[in-house]
């Protein structure tokens, strides 16, 4: 296992506290450092604090004025080293998400194992230099 300083950092943005807590705890058990948030503003605070994020896992329907699509677009433009995984239960979200993320969205309800596998795939691509171009 990597030291705490070397562990990939995942930010989970999810408004439902039960879902957020469960996926965050599962990812911690997988060896990731996890930061939890509810709104896009929580993410911007973490980024402004210069925390090195590897992946943002966000629901599309975030509370507040900024949705997950906007979060993904802004991260892609300003912090291309951070990968984004979006999740949604909204029909038709897949078409919009494919332009913002390298992989198809994870449809809610998702399995925690599928989230961890997607994160692992993204990080392995990054390590091997086969990351999809943005």
ZATIVO-666500 format. One record per residue (C-alpha): residue number from 1; residue in one letter; y, z, x. Coordinates in steps of 0.1 Angstrom, whole numbers. Layout:
! ZATIVO-666500
+-------+------+-------+-------+-------+
! vexlo ! lodo !     Y !     Z !     X !
+-------+------+-------+-------+-------+
!   NUM !    a !     Y !     Z !     X !
...
+-------+------+-------+-------+-------+
END
This chain:
! ZATIVO-666500
+-------+------+-------+-------+-------+
! vexlo ! lodo !     Y !     Z !     X !
+-------+------+-------+-------+-------+
!     1 !    x !     0 !     0 !     0 !
!     2 !    x !    35 !    -8 !    12 !
!     3 !    x !    59 !    19 !    20 !
!     4 !    x !    85 !    28 !    -7 !
!     5 !    x !   111 !     8 !    12 !
!     6 !    x !    89 !   -23 !    13 !
!     7 !    x !    77 !   -22 !   -23 !
!     8 !    x !    90 !   -50 !   -45 !
!     9 !    x !   117 !   -38 !   -70 !
!    10 !    x !   114 !   -48 !  -106 !
!    11 !    x !   140 !   -42 !  -132 !
!    12 !    x !   127 !   -39 !  -168 !
!    13 !    x !   153 !   -46 !  -195 !
!    14 !    x !   138 !   -36 !  -229 !
!    15 !    x !   156 !   -19 !  -258 !
!    16 !    x !   124 !    -3 !  -273 !
!    17 !    x !   120 !    29 !  -253 !
!    18 !    x !    82 !    31 !  -259 !
!    19 !    x !    76 !    -5 !  -248 !
!    20 !    x !    99 !    -1 !  -218 !
!    21 !    x !    83 !    32 !  -207 !
!    22 !    x !    48 !    18 !  -210 !
!    23 !    x !    54 !   -14 !  -190 !
!    24 !    x !    75 !     4 !  -164 !
!    25 !    x !    48 !    30 !  -159 !
!    26 !    x !    21 !     4 !  -157 !
!    27 !    x !    41 !   -16 !  -131 !
!    28 !    x !    47 !    16 !  -111 !
!    29 !    x !     9 !    22 !  -111 !
!    30 !    x !     6 !   -14 !   -97 !
!    31 !    x !    27 !    -3 !   -67 !
!    32 !    x !    61 !   -16 !   -77 !
!    33 !    x !    93 !     3 !   -77 !
!    34 !    x !   107 !     0 !  -112 !
!    35 !    x !   142 !     4 !  -125 !
!    36 !    x !   146 !     7 !  -163 !
!    37 !    x !   175 !    -5 !  -184 !
!    38 !    x !   184 !   -13 !  -219 !
!    39 !    x !   213 !   -37 !  -218 !
!    40 !    x !   226 !   -65 !  -195 !
!    41 !    x !   253 !   -40 !  -184 !
!    42 !    x !   226 !   -18 !  -170 !
!    43 !    x !   215 !   -48 !  -148 !
!    44 !    x !   250 !   -56 !  -136 !
!    45 !    x !   255 !   -19 !  -126 !
!    46 !    x !   223 !   -21 !  -105 !
!    47 !    x !   233 !   -54 !   -89 !
!    48 !    x !   269 !   -42 !   -83 !
!    49 !    x !   254 !   -12 !   -65 !
!    50 !    x !   237 !   -36 !   -41 !
!    51 !    x !   202 !   -27 !   -51 !
!    52 !    x !   178 !   -54 !   -38 !
!    53 !    x !   160 !   -66 !   -69 !
!    54 !    x !   130 !   -90 !   -66 !
!    55 !    x !   123 !   -96 !  -103 !
!    56 !    x !   140 !   -89 !  -136 !
!    57 !    x !   117 !   -86 !  -166 !
!    58 !    x !   139 !   -89 !  -197 !
!    59 !    x !   135 !   -93 !  -234 !
!    60 !    x !   155 !  -122 !  -249 !
!    61 !    x !   171 !  -100 !  -276 !
!    62 !    x !   190 !   -75 !  -256 !
!    63 !    x !   213 !   -51 !  -275 !
!    64 !    x !   250 !   -58 !  -269 !
!    65 !    x !   269 !   -90 !  -264 !
!    66 !    x !   247 !  -105 !  -237 !
!    67 !    x !   212 !  -118 !  -244 !
!    68 !    x !   183 !  -125 !  -221 !
!    69 !    x !   191 !  -162 !  -219 !
!    70 !    x !   226 !  -154 !  -206 !
!    71 !    x !   212 !  -128 !  -181 !
!    72 !    x !   188 !  -154 !  -167 !
!    73 !    x !   215 !  -181 !  -164 !
!    74 !    x !   239 !  -157 !  -147 !
!    75 !    x !   212 !  -144 !  -122 !
!    76 !    x !   201 !  -180 !  -115 !
!    77 !    x !   238 !  -189 !  -107 !
!    78 !    x !   248 !  -158 !   -87 !
!    79 !    x !   216 !  -143 !   -73 !
!    80 !    x !   190 !  -171 !   -70 !
!    81 !    x !   169 !  -148 !   -48 !
!    82 !    x !   161 !  -127 !   -79 !
!    83 !    x !   134 !  -141 !  -102 !
!    84 !    x !   135 !  -137 !  -139 !
!    85 !    x !   107 !  -133 !  -164 !
!    86 !    x !   118 !  -134 !  -201 !
!    87 !    x !    98 !  -122 !  -230 !
!    88 !    x !   103 !  -130 !  -267 !
!    89 !    x !    87 !  -130 !  -301 !
!    90 !    x !   112 !  -156 !  -313 !
!    91 !    x !    96 !  -190 !  -321 !
!    92 !    x !   113 !  -218 !  -301 !
!    93 !    x !   124 !  -195 !  -273 !
!    94 !    x !    99 !  -212 !  -249 !
!    95 !    x !   119 !  -245 !  -248 !
!    96 !    x !   151 !  -227 !  -239 !
!    97 !    x !   134 !  -203 !  -214 !
!    98 !    x !   117 !  -231 !  -194 !
!    99 !    x !   150 !  -243 !  -182 !
!   100 !    x !   160 !  -208 !  -170 !
!   101 !    x !   127 !  -195 !  -155 !
!   102 !    x !   100 !  -210 !  -134 !
!   103 !    x !    73 !  -200 !  -158 !
!   104 !    x !    68 !  -200 !  -196 !
!   105 !    x !    80 !  -169 !  -214 !
!   106 !    x !    56 !  -141 !  -221 !
!   107 !    x !    52 !  -139 !  -258 !
!   108 !    x !    55 !  -105 !  -274 !
!   109 !    x !    34 !   -86 !  -279 !
!   110 !    x !    23 !   -91 !  -243 !
!   111 !    x !    -3 !   -73 !  -222 !
!   112 !    x !     9 !   -52 !  -193 !
!   113 !    x !   -18 !   -69 !  -171 !
!   114 !    x !    -2 !  -103 !  -179 !
!   115 !    x !    32 !   -90 !  -168 !
!   116 !    x !    18 !   -77 !  -136 !
!   117 !    x !    -1 !  -109 !  -129 !
!   118 !    x !    31 !  -130 !  -135 !
!   119 !    x !    51 !  -108 !  -111 !
!   120 !    x !    23 !  -110 !   -85 !
!   121 !    x !    22 !  -148 !   -88 !
!   122 !    x !    60 !  -150 !   -83 !
!   123 !    x !    60 !  -127 !   -53 !
!   124 !    x !    30 !  -145 !   -37 !
!   125 !    x !    48 !  -178 !   -41 !
!   126 !    x !    79 !  -163 !   -25 !
!   127 !    x !    58 !  -150 !     4 !
!   128 !    x !    40 !  -182 !    10 !
!   129 !    x !    71 !  -203 !     7 !
!   130 !    x !    59 !  -222 !   -23 !
!   131 !    x !    85 !  -209 !   -47 !
!   132 !    x !    96 !  -234 !   -72 !
!   133 !    x !   131 !  -248 !   -65 !
!   134 !    x !   158 !  -235 !   -88 !
+-------+------+-------+-------+-------+
END
